[in-house]
Protein backbone atom coordinates (compact mmCIF):
# COMPACT_ATOMS: atom_id res chain seq x y z
CA UNK A 1 0.00 0.00 0.00
CA UNK A 2 1.29 3.44 -0.90
CA UNK A 3 2.17 5.48 2.14
CA UNK A 4 0.67 8.93 2.60
CA UNK A 5 3.16 11.80 2.84
CA UNK A 6 2.93 14.97 4.93
CA UNK A 7 3.40 18.33 3.15
CA UNK A 8 6.83 18.76 4.73
CA UNK A 9 8.34 15.56 3.31
CA UNK A 10 10.79 17.43 1.09
CA UNK A 11 11.89 19.65 3.96
CA UNK A 12 12.51 16.63 6.14
CA UNK A 13 14.47 14.86 3.41
CA UNK A 14 16.73 17.90 3.05
CA UNK A 15 17.30 17.74 6.81
CA UNK A 16 18.39 14.08 6.46
CA UNK A 17 15.57 12.82 8.64
CA UNK A 18 15.08 9.10 9.04
CA UNK A 19 11.56 8.00 8.13
CA UNK A 20 9.18 5.29 9.27
CA UNK A 21 5.72 3.98 8.40
CA UNK A 22 3.41 5.29 11.08
CA UNK A 23 -0.28 4.61 10.64
CA UNK A 24 0.04 4.48 6.87
CA UNK A 25 2.07 7.70 6.71
CA UNK A 26 5.75 8.07 5.92
CA UNK A 27 6.80 10.24 8.85
CA UNK A 28 10.14 11.44 10.24
CA UNK A 29 11.13 9.34 13.23
CA UNK A 30 14.48 10.99 13.96
CA UNK A 31 16.46 14.04 12.82
CA UNK A 32 19.48 14.23 15.13
CA UNK A 33 18.96 11.57 17.78
CA UNK A 34 15.99 10.69 19.92
CA UNK A 35 17.91 11.64 23.03
CA UNK A 36 18.96 15.03 21.65
CA UNK A 37 15.46 15.82 20.43
CA UNK A 38 13.87 14.66 23.68
CA UNK A 39 16.23 16.81 25.76
CA UNK A 40 15.57 19.86 23.57
CA UNK A 41 11.84 19.65 24.32
CA UNK A 42 12.39 19.23 28.06
CA UNK A 43 14.97 22.04 28.31
CA UNK A 44 14.11 24.55 25.55
CA UNK A 45 11.84 23.69 22.60
CA UNK A 46 11.30 21.31 19.73
CA UNK A 47 8.97 21.20 16.74
CA UNK A 48 7.16 18.15 15.39
CA UNK A 49 5.45 17.55 12.07
CA UNK A 50 2.24 15.81 13.17
CA UNK A 51 0.36 16.19 9.91
CA UNK A 52 -0.44 12.47 10.03
CA UNK A 53 -3.11 13.25 12.62
CA UNK A 54 -6.62 13.50 11.20
CA UNK A 55 -8.85 16.57 11.17
CA UNK A 56 -12.62 16.24 10.87
CA UNK A 57 -15.03 19.16 11.17
CA UNK A 58 -18.66 18.87 12.25
CA UNK A 59 -20.98 21.84 11.71
CA UNK A 60 -24.67 22.59 11.50
CA UNK A 61 -27.64 22.74 13.87
CA UNK A 62 -26.98 19.27 15.33
CA UNK A 63 -23.17 19.31 15.31
CA UNK A 64 -23.02 19.28 19.11
CA UNK A 65 -25.69 16.58 19.45
CA UNK A 66 -23.93 14.31 16.97
CA UNK A 67 -20.48 14.69 18.53
CA UNK A 68 -21.94 14.35 22.01
CA UNK A 69 -23.41 10.96 21.12
CA UNK A 70 -20.17 9.68 19.58
CA UNK A 71 -17.66 10.74 22.24
CA UNK A 72 -17.56 9.95 25.95
CA UNK A 73 -16.90 13.44 27.32
CA UNK A 74 -19.45 16.26 27.58
CA UNK A 75 -19.21 18.30 24.40
CA UNK A 76 -21.91 20.68 25.60
CA UNK A 77 -19.56 21.88 28.35
CA UNK A 78 -17.30 23.48 25.76
CA UNK A 79 -17.47 27.20 25.11
CA UNK A 80 -16.22 28.58 21.79
CA UNK A 81 -12.43 28.37 21.75
CA UNK A 82 -12.21 25.45 24.19
CA UNK A 83 -11.18 21.81 23.76
CA UNK A 84 -11.42 18.55 25.65
CA UNK A 85 -9.79 15.12 25.56
CA UNK A 86 -12.23 12.29 24.92
CA UNK A 87 -12.67 8.70 23.82
CA UNK A 88 -14.69 7.19 20.99
CA UNK A 89 -16.17 3.85 22.00
CA UNK A 90 -18.28 1.10 20.45
CA UNK A 91 -21.49 -0.38 21.92
CA UNK A 92 -19.40 -2.57 24.25
CA UNK A 93 -17.52 0.43 25.60
CA UNK A 94 -14.29 -0.58 23.83
CA UNK A 95 -12.08 2.34 22.80
CA UNK A 96 -12.00 2.76 19.03
CA UNK A 97 -9.87 5.89 19.19
CA UNK A 98 -8.98 8.73 21.51
CA UNK A 99 -9.27 12.30 20.36
CA UNK A 100 -9.26 15.98 21.18
CA UNK A 101 -12.53 17.77 20.39
CA UNK A 102 -12.28 21.50 19.73
CA UNK A 103 -15.22 23.85 19.70
CA UNK A 104 -13.90 26.34 17.20
CA UNK A 105 -13.62 30.03 18.12
CA UNK A 106 -16.80 32.04 18.20
CA UNK A 107 -18.97 32.57 15.23
CA UNK A 108 -22.71 32.42 14.83
CA UNK A 109 -22.83 28.70 14.14
CA UNK A 110 -21.39 25.96 16.29
CA UNK A 111 -18.53 24.13 14.62
CA UNK A 112 -16.42 21.37 16.08
CA UNK A 113 -13.11 19.94 14.99
CA UNK A 114 -11.90 16.61 16.28
CA UNK A 115 -8.55 14.92 15.77
CA UNK A 116 -8.56 11.19 15.03
CA UNK A 117 -5.27 9.34 15.20
CA UNK A 118 -3.32 8.48 12.07
CA UNK A 119 -5.20 6.09 9.77
CA UNK A 120 -8.51 6.73 11.59
CA UNK A 121 -9.65 9.85 9.73
CA UNK A 122 -11.64 8.06 7.03
CA UNK A 123 -13.08 5.51 9.47
CA UNK A 124 -14.23 8.22 11.90
CA UNK A 125 -15.67 10.40 9.15
CA UNK A 126 -17.70 7.44 7.94
CA UNK A 127 -18.80 6.73 11.51
CA UNK A 128 -20.03 10.28 12.06
CA UNK A 129 -21.85 10.29 8.72
CA UNK A 130 -23.45 6.89 9.30
CA UNK A 131 -24.79 7.80 12.75
CA UNK A 132 -25.89 11.23 11.54
CA UNK A 133 -28.00 9.56 8.87
CA UNK A 134 -29.30 6.87 11.24
CA UNK A 135 -30.35 9.44 13.83
CA UNK A 136 -31.65 11.94 11.28
CA UNK A 137 -29.46 14.80 12.53
CA UNK A 138 -28.60 18.00 10.70
CA UNK A 139 -24.80 18.18 10.56
CA UNK A 140 -22.13 18.47 7.90
CA UNK A 141 -19.16 16.15 8.45
CA UNK A 142 -15.99 16.86 6.48
CA UNK A 143 -12.66 15.08 6.50
CA UNK A 144 -10.08 17.87 6.25
CA UNK A 145 -6.97 15.79 6.88
CA UNK A 146 -5.35 16.80 3.60
CA UNK A 147 -6.36 20.44 4.03
CA UNK A 148 -4.65 21.00 7.36
CA UNK A 149 -1.01 20.49 8.20
CA UNK A 150 -0.22 20.33 11.90
CA UNK A 151 2.97 21.49 13.58
CA UNK A 152 3.46 20.91 17.31
CA UNK A 153 5.77 23.34 19.11
CA UNK A 154 6.61 22.04 22.56
CA UNK A 155 8.91 23.05 25.40
CA UNK A 156 9.42 25.82 27.96
CA UNK A 157 10.63 28.24 25.29
CA UNK A 158 7.67 27.59 22.98
CA UNK A 159 5.77 30.80 23.86
CA UNK A 160 8.82 32.99 23.18
CA UNK A 161 9.37 31.28 19.83
CA UNK A 162 5.78 31.51 18.71
CA UNK A 163 4.93 35.02 19.95
CA UNK A 164 6.94 36.96 17.30
CA UNK A 165 5.34 34.88 14.53
CA UNK A 166 1.71 35.42 15.40
CA UNK A 167 -0.81 38.06 16.39
CA UNK A 168 -2.64 35.55 18.59
CA UNK A 169 -2.41 36.58 22.24
CA UNK A 170 -0.91 33.28 23.32
CA UNK A 171 -0.17 34.62 26.80
CA UNK A 172 -3.90 34.68 27.49
CA UNK A 173 -4.46 31.10 26.38
CA UNK A 174 -5.09 28.43 29.00
CA UNK A 175 -4.40 24.77 28.41
CA UNK A 176 -6.97 23.33 25.99
CA UNK A 177 -7.81 26.72 24.49
CA UNK A 178 -7.86 27.24 20.72
CA UNK A 179 -7.77 30.53 18.81
CA UNK A 180 -7.69 31.56 15.18
CA UNK A 181 -5.03 33.87 13.79
CA UNK A 182 -2.06 34.24 11.50
CA UNK A 183 1.17 32.31 12.08
CA UNK A 184 4.12 33.15 9.82
CA UNK A 185 1.69 34.62 7.30
CA UNK A 186 -0.62 31.60 7.28
CA UNK A 187 -4.22 31.73 8.49
CA UNK A 188 -4.14 29.12 11.25
CA UNK A 189 -5.71 27.67 14.33
CA UNK A 190 -3.46 27.80 17.39
CA UNK A 191 -4.25 25.31 20.16
CA UNK A 192 -2.71 25.27 23.62
CA UNK A 193 -2.48 21.49 23.60
CA UNK A 194 0.26 18.92 23.28
CA UNK A 195 1.48 15.40 23.87
CA UNK A 196 4.72 15.94 25.77
CA UNK A 197 3.75 17.40 29.14
CA UNK A 198 5.57 20.63 28.32
CA UNK A 199 4.03 23.99 27.67
CA UNK A 200 3.37 24.21 23.98
CA UNK A 201 1.08 24.68 21.05
CA UNK A 202 -0.31 22.82 18.08
CA UNK A 203 -0.68 24.91 14.95
CA UNK A 204 -3.12 23.85 12.26
CA UNK A 205 -2.32 25.68 9.06
CA UNK A 206 -3.19 25.26 5.37
CA UNK A 207 -1.45 22.23 3.86
CA UNK A 208 0.33 24.34 1.25
CA UNK A 209 1.66 26.84 3.81
CA UNK A 210 3.17 24.35 6.23
CA UNK A 211 6.74 25.08 5.18
CA UNK A 212 6.44 28.79 6.09
CA UNK A 213 5.20 27.89 9.59
CA UNK A 214 7.78 25.14 10.08
CA UNK A 215 10.69 27.31 8.95
CA UNK A 216 9.66 30.32 11.06
CA UNK A 217 9.84 28.31 14.28
CA UNK A 218 13.58 28.09 14.74
CA UNK A 219 14.23 25.22 17.13
CA UNK A 220 15.16 21.55 17.13
CA UNK A 221 13.13 19.49 14.63
CA UNK A 222 11.93 16.32 16.35
CA UNK A 223 10.67 13.01 15.04
CA UNK A 224 8.12 10.53 16.27
CA UNK A 225 10.81 8.68 18.24
CA UNK A 226 11.22 11.56 20.67
CA UNK A 227 7.47 12.13 20.67
CA UNK A 228 7.05 8.57 21.96
CA UNK A 229 9.58 8.85 24.80
CA UNK A 230 8.15 12.23 25.83
CA UNK A 231 4.54 11.01 25.92
CA UNK A 232 5.46 7.83 27.77
CA UNK A 233 7.17 9.80 30.54
CA UNK A 234 3.79 11.48 31.02
CA UNK A 235 1.84 8.20 30.86
CA UNK A 236 -0.14 9.34 27.81
CA UNK A 237 -1.79 6.62 25.73
CA UNK A 238 -0.61 5.58 22.27
CA UNK A 239 -3.31 4.39 19.89
CA UNK A 240 -2.57 0.95 18.48
CA UNK A 241 -0.37 -0.04 21.42
CA UNK A 242 -2.08 0.94 24.68
CA UNK A 243 -5.48 0.30 23.14
CA UNK A 244 -6.69 -1.22 19.89
CA UNK A 245 -10.22 -2.48 19.17
CA UNK A 246 -8.98 -5.88 17.94
CA UNK A 247 -5.47 -6.44 19.32
CA UNK A 248 -5.86 -4.65 22.69
CA UNK A 249 -9.59 -4.09 23.30
CA UNK A 250 -9.88 -1.89 26.39
CA UNK A 251 -12.47 0.38 27.87
CA UNK A 252 -11.59 3.83 29.28
CA UNK A 253 -11.57 2.59 32.89
CA UNK A 254 -9.05 -0.12 32.07
CA UNK A 255 -6.92 2.38 30.13
CA UNK A 256 -6.90 4.90 32.99
CA UNK A 257 -8.96 7.57 31.25
CA UNK A 258 -12.23 6.92 33.04
CA UNK A 259 -12.32 10.62 33.88
CA UNK A 260 -13.29 11.30 30.25
CA UNK A 261 -16.50 9.27 30.65
CA UNK A 262 -19.53 11.38 31.51
CA UNK A 263 -22.26 8.90 32.37
CA UNK A 264 -24.85 11.66 32.69
CA UNK A 265 -24.68 12.09 28.90
CA UNK A 266 -25.93 9.76 26.18
CA UNK A 267 -23.31 8.24 23.87
CA UNK A 268 -22.54 4.99 22.08
CA UNK A 269 -21.13 2.60 24.68
CA UNK A 270 -22.59 4.44 27.68
CA UNK A 271 -24.60 1.50 29.09
CA UNK A 272 -21.62 -0.86 28.89
CA UNK A 273 -19.41 1.70 30.60
CA UNK A 274 -21.99 2.31 33.32
CA UNK A 275 -21.81 -1.40 34.12
CA UNK A 276 -18.01 -1.36 34.04
CA UNK A 277 -17.99 1.61 36.41
CA UNK A 278 -20.38 -0.09 38.82
CA UNK A 279 -18.76 -3.53 38.74
CA UNK A 280 -15.15 -2.44 38.42
CA UNK A 281 -12.62 -3.78 35.94
CA UNK A 282 -10.35 -6.79 36.28
CA UNK A 283 -7.29 -5.15 34.76
CA UNK A 284 -5.83 -1.68 34.78
CA UNK A 285 -3.06 0.05 32.89
CA UNK A 286 -0.35 0.69 35.47
CA UNK A 287 3.08 2.24 35.45
CA UNK A 288 6.19 0.11 35.97
CA UNK A 289 9.81 0.94 36.68
CA UNK A 290 12.48 -1.70 36.30
CA UNK A 291 14.79 -2.26 39.24
CA UNK A 292 17.11 -4.58 37.33
CA UNK A 293 18.91 -3.57 34.18
CA UNK A 294 16.95 -3.97 30.97
CA UNK A 295 14.52 -2.12 28.75
CA UNK A 296 10.85 -3.15 28.72
CA UNK A 297 9.22 -3.28 25.30
CA UNK A 298 5.75 -3.67 23.86
CA UNK A 299 4.48 -7.24 24.32
CA UNK A 300 6.86 -8.33 27.08
CA UNK A 301 5.23 -10.55 29.71
CA UNK A 302 4.78 -9.40 33.32
CA UNK A 303 4.78 -12.05 36.05
CA UNK A 304 4.87 -12.45 39.80
CA UNK A 305 8.16 -13.26 41.50
CA UNK A 306 7.13 -16.92 41.26
CA UNK A 307 6.69 -16.68 37.51
CA UNK A 308 2.89 -16.60 37.43
CA UNK A 309 1.48 -14.65 34.50
CA UNK A 310 0.03 -11.24 35.37
CA UNK A 311 -0.17 -9.31 32.12
CA UNK A 312 1.93 -7.64 29.46
CA UNK A 313 3.71 -4.44 28.62
CA UNK A 314 1.99 -2.17 26.10
CA UNK A 315 4.62 0.61 25.99
CA UNK A 316 8.14 0.74 27.36
CA UNK A 317 11.39 2.64 26.99
CA UNK A 318 14.49 3.91 28.73
CA UNK A 319 13.37 7.31 29.99
CA UNK A 320 15.85 9.92 28.73
CA UNK A 321 14.90 12.37 31.47
CA UNK A 322 14.85 9.95 34.41
CA UNK A 323 17.55 7.60 33.17
CA UNK A 324 15.32 4.70 34.23
CA UNK A 325 13.49 1.99 32.28
CA UNK A 326 9.76 2.65 32.48
CA UNK A 327 6.66 0.99 31.04
CA UNK A 328 2.90 0.78 30.94
CA UNK A 329 1.30 -2.63 31.39
CA UNK A 330 -2.16 -4.13 31.85
CA UNK A 331 -2.16 -5.96 35.19
CA UNK A 332 -4.80 -7.17 37.68
CA UNK A 333 -6.53 -4.16 39.20
CA UNK A 334 -4.96 -4.76 42.63
CA UNK A 335 -1.57 -3.93 41.11
CA UNK A 336 -2.53 -0.34 40.46
CA UNK A 337 -1.16 0.47 43.92
CA UNK A 338 2.43 1.74 43.76
CA UNK A 339 5.31 -0.33 45.08
CA UNK A 340 4.05 -3.80 44.13
CA UNK A 341 6.90 -6.12 43.15
CA UNK A 342 6.63 -7.84 39.76
CA UNK A 343 8.88 -9.21 37.06
CA UNK A 344 9.15 -8.11 33.44
CA UNK A 345 10.44 -10.86 31.17
CA UNK A 346 13.12 -9.20 29.02
CA UNK A 347 14.48 -11.52 26.34
CA UNK A 348 13.59 -14.53 28.43
CA UNK A 349 15.04 -13.16 31.68
CA UNK A 350 12.69 -12.09 34.51
CA UNK A 351 13.75 -8.60 35.61
CA UNK A 352 12.69 -7.10 38.92
CA UNK A 353 10.28 -4.22 38.60
CA UNK A 354 7.74 -2.39 40.73
CA UNK A 355 4.50 -0.62 40.07
CA UNK A 356 4.27 3.12 40.33
CA UNK A 357 1.82 5.88 39.63
CA UNK A 358 1.88 7.88 36.45
CA UNK A 359 2.91 10.32 35.14
CA UNK A 360 6.48 9.21 35.63
CA UNK A 361 7.60 12.82 35.34
CA UNK A 362 6.25 15.71 37.39
CA UNK A 363 5.08 18.37 34.96
C-alpha positions, 0 to 999 in steps of 0.5 A, a space after each residue: 500500500 502506498 504510504 501517505 506523505 505529509 506536506 513537509 516531506 521534502 523539507 525533512 528529506 533535506 534535513 536528512 531525517 530518518 523516516 518510518 511507516 506510522 499509521 500508513 504515513 511516511 513520517 520522520 522518526 528521527 532528525 538528530 537523535 531521539 535523546 537530543 530531540 527529547 532533551 531539547 523539548 524538556 529544556 528549551 523547545 522542539 517542533 514536530 510535524 504531526 500532519 499524520 493526525 486527522 482533522 474532521 469538522 462537524 458543523 450545523 444545527 446538530 453538530 453538538 448533538 452528533 459529537 456528544 453521542 459519539 464521544 464519551 466526554 461532555 461536548 456541551 460543556 465546551 465554550 467557543 475556543 475550548 477543547 477537551 480530551 475524549 474517547 470514541 467507544 463502540 457499543 461494548 464500551 471498547 475504545 475505538 480511538 482517543 481524540 481531542 474535540 475542539 469547539 472552534 472560536 466564536 462565530 454564529 454557528 457551532 462548529 467542532 473539529 476533532 482529531 482522530 489518530 493516524 489512519 482513523 480519519 476516514 473511518 471516523 468520518 464514515 462513523 459520524 456520517 453513518 450515525 448522523 444519517 441513522 439518527 436523522 441529525 442535521 450536521 455536515 461532516 468533512 474530512 479535512 486531513 489533507 487540508 490541514 497540516 499540523 505542527 506541534 511546538 513544545 517546550 518551555 521556550 515555545 511561547 517565546 518562539 511563537 509570539 513573534 510569529 503570530 498576532 494571537 495573544 498566546 499569553 492569554 491562552 489556558 491549556 486546551 484553548 484554541 484561537 484563530 489567527 495568523 502564524 508566519 503569514 498563514 491563516 491558522 488555528 493555534 491550540 494550547 495542547 500537546 502530547 509531551 507534558 511541556 508547555 506548547 502549542 499545536 498549529 493547524 495551518 493550510 497544507 500548502 503553507 506548512 513550510 512557512 510555519 515550520 521554517 519560522 519556528 527556529 528550534 530543534 526538529 523532532 521526530 516521532 521517536 522523541 514524541 514517543 519517549 516524551 509522551 510515555 514519561 507522562 503516561 499518555 496513551 498511544 493508539 494501536 499499542 495501549 489500546 486497539 479495538 482488535 489487538 488490545 480491546 480496552 475500555 476507558 476505565 481499564 486504560 486509565 482515562 475513566 475521567 473522560 467518561 460522563 455517564 450523565 450524557 448519552 453516547 454509544 457505549 454508555 450502558 456498557 461503561 456504566 456497568 463497568 464503572 459499577 462492577 469495576 474492571 479486572 485489569 488496569 493500565 499501570 506504570 512500571 519501573 524496572 529495578 534490574 537492568 533492561 529495557 521493557 518493550 511492547 508485548 513483554 510478559 509481566 509475572 509475579 516473583 514466582 513466575 505466574 502470568 500477570 499481564 503484558 507491557 503495552 509501551 516501554 522505553 528507557 526514559 531519557 529524562 529519568 535515566 530509568 526503564 519505564 513501562 505501561 502494562 495491563 495488570 490485575 486491578 490490585 496492582 494499580 497500587 504503587 510499590 508492588 513487586 513484579 517481574 518483566 520478562 526481558 528476552 527470556 530473563 525475569 527482571 525485577 520491577 515495581 509498580 508506580 503511579 503515572 505520570 512518571 515525570 512531574 510536569 
